[in-house]
Amino acid sequence: MATGAGSVPLYNLMEDAATAEISRVQNWQWIKYGVELDGDGLGVRVGKELFGRASTAQTLDDFLTLDAYNHIVPTPP
């Protein structure tokens, strides 16, 4: 059982959870500040139409994985 100290791998996907959190926050910030992606020379403005769900919320949830844990980690009786 996790005690909130350190880290716990879930199905060998610990790094994936951290990557998901970083990506989600970055996407949310890009939408909020209207970032323009110009790596391909096309200058695509980031907006809600490029993303869905957690990235388009008016406010940013603390952690995407907190809700996900309820679906993948069994609750002790």
Sequence and secondary structure as in RCSB ss.txt:
>XXXX:A:sequence
MATGAGSVPLYNLMEDAATAEISRVQNWQWIKYGVELDGDGLGVRVGKELFGRASTAQTLDDFLTLDAYNHIVPT
PP
>XXXX:A:secstr
   SSS   STT HHHHHHHHHHHHHHHHHHHHT EE TTSS EE  GGG  GGGG SS  S HHHHHHHHHS  
  
